[in-house]
Amino acid sequence: MKAKITLHKDRVISQIDDRLYGSFIEHLGRAVYGGIYQPDQKTADDMGFRKDVLDLVKQLNVPIVRYPGGNFVSGYNWEDGTGPKEKRPRKLELAWSTIETNQVGIDEFQEWAKRANTEIMMAVNLGTRGADEARQLVEYCNAETDTYYADMRRKNGFDKPFGIKLWCLGNEMDGPWQICHLTAQEYARKACEAAKVMKWTDPSIELVACGSSSKDMPTFGEWERTVLRECYDNIDYISLHSYYGNRDDDTKGYLAQSLNMDAFIQTIVGICDEVKAEKNSDKTVNLSFDEWNVWFHSNEQDKQIPRWSIAPHQLEDIYNFEDALVVGSLLISLINHSDRVKIACLAQLVNVIAPIMTEDDGCWLQTIFYPFMHASVYGRGKALNVDIACDTYDTKELKNVPYVTVAATENENGEVTVFAVNRSLEDSAEIESIGFDGLKLTSHTVLNCDDMKAVNSFENPENIVPAELPVDGQLILPAHSWNVLRFSK
């Protein structure tokens, strides 16, 4: 198969917001307890954080981490995770039917974020709570005043504010599974008033309103219009959530799922701009794709988890090679939409539908770790317009799916990186490149495996790892492969 890549170095899609490569830690399963925090583990630091996990998070170069949920946040009292640990309550956690010990809360997580070289995207509870508790949390985290909640932070040992600048106004409030689920109008009013008092408390913060939990929700579209019409002046972003899976064991169809992400993004952009026009506003509301990943492998095993356990093995998908190709193609879509998608969070970071897995004796990396790391490390700077001309195929759901999908970025040193997935299960792609004058190919990293269902494990952690291909001949993308092509001047 032949494919033609045309790079338009003078046509910039957007400056990429580093937060496009964010992730997510929820109080769910072993994400916190046994994930980032395990005081009795051999690498634990002075606060009980696993240093082996911290090292891997730093390799991913994650710029922001959403916390503490997720469904968890809609029943969470933030004060439970502050102050002396021996006084913190153990509570029933209704979102995931577990027990929350509250040994980690915002007091600890803000310190973990510093040690991980990342920032926090903080979510407030707009389920069982509302505007009052939200503004109090902003004061606790960010205020320098001599006032009650700022003083509470100081009494808990933190003189300086945490300085959290990005906040989520609840989580998936359109979903009947959500604690204190709301209608669109109910949520819009609640979010608008919470946004007002949060920004009055700290005018420097940015706010993300809940969009639809997925494009398959019956209220999709109208939910966004209702929320935007009510909240437009007080918010900065609206959220998108989407998970992908190969439940029908249709690999060709599965590898095309990034086209559904493209359509989802384009629809929400259209709604945002529709409301902008209605309001005759100069302000643009951008998108926060703050939950995305592959999630389906663990669905059946999660039904067997006993209620009211502590940090169970929950949502622990074991990712195979084809999952890595899908994650790579989704990253390509996010880069190509970086003019409007300014924030995105791979859900999640450790153990729970995650690239990093832990055992008591160490960590291992899932297949999806590698495309996410490559994009996060090399996909900074400007997103460039790049065209692909290649053969296409049809799936049960989609027509004219390109066998090859690509994105291109340019960093501050003028180095260009092309990310490419060859979706073909049979044929390599012989690349003709146009518009790369003045650039030299310096490396070609590939993730490839003959077995689409192959996985990594603690016992065999390097079953699927990236390899380097020669750069002195014809440029070839192997069949079913993730590719990182780096060019320098």
FIVO-601419 format. One line per 10 residues: number of its first residue (from 1); their letters; for each residue x negated, y, z of C-alpha. Coordinates in steps of 0.5 Angstrom, whole numbers, plus 2048, in hexadecimal, padded with zeros to 3 digits. Example, Ala and Ser with C-alpha at 12.3 -4.5 7.8 and 13.67 -1.06 7.14 Angstrom:
// FIVO-601419
1) AS) 7E7:7F7:810; 7E5:7FE:80E
***
This chain:
// FIVO-601419
1) MKAKITLHKD) 800:800:800; 7FE:807:7FE; 7FF:80D:802; 7FD:814:801; 7FC:819:807; 7FC:820:806; 7FA:825:80B; 7FC:82C:80B; 7F7:830:810; 7FA:836:80F
11) RVISQIDDRL) 801:834:811; 801:834:818; 807:831:81B; 806:833:822; 801:834:827; 802:82E:82B; 804:82F:833; 7FF:82A:837; 805:828:83B; 808:824:835
21) YGSFIEHLGR) 803:81F:838; 807:81F:83E; 809:819:842; 80E:817:848; 80D:814:84F; 814:812:852; 815:80F:859; 817:809:856; 814:802:856; 80D:802:857
31) AVYGGIYQPD) 80B:808:854; 80A:80C:85A; 809:806:860; 804:801:85D; 803:806:857; 800:80D:858; 800:80C:860; 7FD:805:864; 7FA:807:86A; 7F7:800:86B
41) QKTADDMGFR) 7F4:7FF:864; 7ED:7FF:864; 7EC:805:85F; 7F1:809:863; 7EF:810:865; 7F0:814:86C; 7F7:815:86A; 7F8:80E:868; 7F8:810:860; 7F5:80A:85C
51) KDVLDLVKQL) 7EF:80D:859; 7EF:808:853; 7F6:80A:851; 7F3:812:851; 7EE:810:84D; 7F2:80D:848; 7F7:813:848; 7F1:817:847; 7EF:813:841; 7F6:815:83E
61) NVPIVRYPGG) 7F5:81C:83F; 7FC:81D:841; 7FE:825:842; 804:824:846; 808:81F:84A; 810:81F:84B; 812:81D:852; 815:81B:856; 81B:818:851; 81E:816:84D
71) NFVSGYNWED) 825:813:850; 821:813:857; 822:81B:858; 829:81B:857; 82A:818:85E; 823:81B:861; 822:820:867; 81B:823:866; 81A:824:86D; 81A:81D:86F
81) GTGPKEKRPR) 813:81D:86B; 810:822:86F; 80D:823:876; 80A:81E:87B; 80A:817:877; 80C:813:87E; 813:818:87E; 815:816:877; 81B:813:876; 81C:80C:873
91) KLELAWSTIE) 822:80C:86E; 827:808:869; 825:80B:862; 82B:80A:85E; 829:80B:857; 825:805:857; 828:801:85D; 821:801:861; 81E:804:868; 81A:80A:867
101) TNQVGIDEFQ) 815:80B:86D; 814:812:86B; 80C:811:86D; 80B:815:867; 80E:81C:865; 80D:823:862; 808:824:868; 804:81E:865; 805:81E:85E; 803:825:85D
111) EWAKRANTEI) 7FC:823:85F; 7FC:81D:85B; 7FD:821:855; 7F7:825:857; 7F3:81F:857; 7F6:81D:851; 7F4:823:84D; 7FC:824:84B; 801:829:84D; 808:827:84F
121) MMAVNLGTRG) 80F:828:84C; 814:828:852; 81B:825:852; 820:828:856; 826:824:859; 82D:827:856; 830:820:857; 832:820:85F; 82F:827:860; 82F:82E:85C
131) ADEARQLVEY) 82C:835:85B; 82B:836:863; 826:830:863; 823:831:85D; 821:838:85F; 81E:836:865; 81A:831:862; 817:836:85D; 816:83B:863; 812:835:867
141) CNAETDTYYA) 80E:833:861; 80C:83A:85E; 80E:840:863; 808:844:867; 80D:848:86B; 80E:847:873; 815:844:872; 818:83D:874; 816:838:86F; 80F:83B:86D
151) DMRRKNGFDK) 80E:83B:875; 810:834:875; 80B:832:870; 806:836:874; 808:832:87A; 807:82B:876; 800:82D:874; 800:831:86E; 7FE:838:86E; 7FE:839:867
161) PFGIKLWCLG) 804:839:862; 804:833:85E; 805:837:858; 80A:832:854; 80C:836:84E; 811:831:84A; 817:82F:84D; 81D:82A:84B; 824:82C:84C; 826:825:84E
171) NEMDGPWQIC) 826:81E:84A; 82B:81B:845; 831:81E:848; 835:81C:842; 834:815:844; 839:811:849; 834:80D:84C; 831:814:84F; 832:815:856; 838:81B:856
181) HLTAQEYARK) 838:81A:84E; 83B:821:84C; 83F:823:845; 83C:828:841; 83F:82E:843; 83E:82C:84B; 837:82B:849; 836:831:845; 839:835:84B; 835:832:850
191) ACEAAKVMKW) 82E:832:84C; 830:839:84A; 830:83C:852; 82A:837:854; 826:83A:84E; 828:841:850; 826:841:858; 820:83C:856; 81D:842:851; 81F:847:856
201) TDPSIELVAC) 81B:844:85B; 815:843:857; 816:847:850; 810:843:84D; 813:83C:84C; 815:839:846; 81C:835:846; 81E:82F:843; 826:82D:842; 828:826:841
211) GSSSKDMPTF) 82A:824:83A; 82E:81E:838; 82B:818:83B; 82A:815:834; 82D:816:82E; 832:810:82F; 836:814:834; 83D:815:832; 83C:81D:834; 836:81D:830
221) GEWERTVLRE) 836:824:82D; 83B:827:830; 838:826:837; 832:82A:834; 836:830:832; 83A:830:838; 834:831:83C; 830:836:838; 836:83A:837; 836:83B:83F
231) CYDNIDYISL) 82F:83B:840; 82B:83E:83A; 829:844:83E; 826:840:844; 822:83A:841; 81C:839:83D; 81D:832:83A; 822:82D:839; 821:825:83A; 821:81F:836
241) HSYYGNRDDD) 820:818:838; 820:812:834; 81D:80B:835; 81C:806:82F; 81C:7FE:82F; 81C:7F8:82A; 822:7F4:82D; 823:7F1:826; 81C:7EF:825; 81C:7F3:81F
251) TKGYLAQSLN) 815:7F5:81E; 816:7F9:818; 81C:7FD:81A; 819:7FE:821; 812:801:81E; 817:806:81B; 81A:809:821; 816:80F:821; 81B:812:81B; 820:811:821
261) MDAFIQTIVG) 81C:816:825; 81B:81B:81F; 823:81B:81E; 824:81C:826; 81F:822:826; 822:825:820; 829:825:822; 827:828:829; 823:82D:826; 829:82F:821
271) ICDEVKAEKN) 82E:82F:827; 829:834:82B; 829:839:825; 830:838:824; 831:83B:82B; 82B:840:82A; 82F:843:824; 836:843:828; 833:847:82D; 82F:84B:829
281) SDKTVNLSFD) 829:84A:82D; 821:84B:82C; 820:846:830; 81E:83F:82E; 81F:839:832; 81A:833:831; 81B:82C:832; 818:827:838; 818:820:836; 817:81E:83D
291) EWNVWFHSNE) 818:817:83D; 816:813:837; 813:80C:836; 815:804:834; 819:801:83A; 81D:7FA:839; 818:7F5:83B; 81A:7F5:842; 821:7F6:842; 823:7EF:844
301) QDKQIPRWSI) 81E:7EE:849; 820:7F4:84D; 827:7F1:84E; 824:7EC:852; 821:7F1:857; 824:7F1:85E; 827:7F7:861; 824:7FB:866; 81D:7F9:865; 817:7FE:865
311) APHQLEDIYN) 813:7FF:85F; 815:7F9:85B; 812:7F7:854; 817:7FB:850; 817:7FD:849; 811:7FA:848; 811:7F9:840; 80B:7F5:83E; 809:7F9:837; 807:7F5:831
321) FEDALVVGSL) 803:7F7:82B; 809:7F9:827; 80B:7FE:82D; 805:801:82C; 806:803:825; 80D:805:827; 80A:80A:82C; 805:80C:827; 80A:80E:822; 80E:812:827
331) LISLINHSDR) 808:816:829; 807:818:822; 80F:81A:822; 80E:81E:828; 807:822:825; 80B:823:81E; 811:826:822; 80C:82A:827; 80F:831:825; 815:82F:829
341) VKIACLAQLV) 813:82A:82D; 80F:82D:832; 80F:828:838; 80F:820:838; 80F:81B:83D; 80D:814:83C; 811:810:841; 80E:80E:845; 806:80E:847; 805:808:84C
351) NVIAPIMTED) 808:801:84C; 80F:804:84A; 810:803:843; 809:806:843; 802:805:83F; 7FE:804:846; 800:7FE:84A; 7FD:7FC:851; 7FC:7F6:855; 7F9:7F6:85C
361) DGCWLQTIFY) 7F2:7F4:859; 7F2:7FA:853; 7F5:7FD:84D; 7F6:7FB:846; 7F8:7FE:840; 7FE:7FD:83C; 7FE:7FD:834; 802:804:834; 7FC:807:838; 7F8:808:832
371) PFMHASVYGR) 7FC:80C:82D; 7FF:810:833; 7F7:812:835; 7F5:813:82E; 7FB:818:82D; 7FA:81B:833; 7F2:81C:833; 7F2:81E:82B; 7F8:821:82A; 7F7:828:82D
381) GKALNVDIAC) 7F7:82E:829; 7FB:82F:823; 800:82B:820; 7FF:82B:818; 803:82A:812; 802:823:80F; 805:81F:80A; 806:818:808; 808:815:802; 808:80D:802
391) DTYDTKELKN) 80D:807:801; 813:807:805; 818:801:808; 81F:801:80B; 821:7FE:811; 828:7FC:814; 829:803:817; 824:807:812; 823:809:80B; 81C:80B:808
401) VPYVTVAATE) 818:80A:80E; 810:80C:80C; 80C:806:80D; 807:80B:810; 808:811:814; 803:816:816; 802:81C:81A; 7FB:821:81A; 7F8:826:81F; 7F3:82B:81F
411) NENGEVTVFA) 7EF:82C:826; 7EB:833:828; 7E5:830:824; 7E8:82F:81E; 7E8:828:81E; 7EE:824:81B; 7F1:81E:81E; 7F6:81A:81A; 7FB:815:81D; 7FE:810:819
421) VNRSLEDSAE) 802:809:81A; 802:804:814; 809:801:815; 808:7FC:810; 808:7F5:813; 804:7F2:80C; 800:7F7:809; 7FB:7FC:80B; 7FB:803:808; 7F6:806:804
431) IESIGFDGLK) 7F5:80D:805; 7F4:813:800; 7F3:819:804; 7F4:820:801; 7F3:827:805; 7ED:824:809; 7E8:828:805; 7E2:82A:80A; 7E4:825:80F; 7E0:81E:810
441) LTSHTVLNCD) 7E3:818:813; 7DF:817:819; 7E3:811:81C; 7E9:80C:81B; 7EC:809:821; 7F1:804:820; 7F6:800:825; 7F7:7F9:821; 7F9:7F2:822; 7FC:7EC:81E
451) DMKAVNSFEN) 801:7EA:824; 806:7F0:824; 809:7ED:82B; 802:7EC:82E; 801:7F0:835; 7FB:7F2:83A; 7FB:7EF:841; 7F7:7F0:847; 7F4:7E9:845; 7F3:7EB:83E
461) PENIVPAELP) 7F3:7F3:83E; 7EF:7F4:838; 7F3:7EF:833; 7F5:7F5:82F; 7F0:7FB:82F; 7EE:800:82A; 7E9:7FF:825; 7E4:804:821; 7E4:803:819; 7DF:805:814
471) VDGQLILPAH) 7E0:80C:812; 7DB:80B:80C; 7E0:808:807; 7E7:808:804; 7EC:80A:80A; 7F1:804:80B; 7F6:804:811; 7F7:7FD:812; 7FE:7FA:812; 802:7FB:819
481) SWNVLRFSK) 7FD:800:81C; 7FC:806:820; 7F6:80A:81D; 7F2:810:820; 7EE:814:81A; 7EA:819:81D; 7E7:81F:818; 7E2:824:819; 7DF:82A:815
***
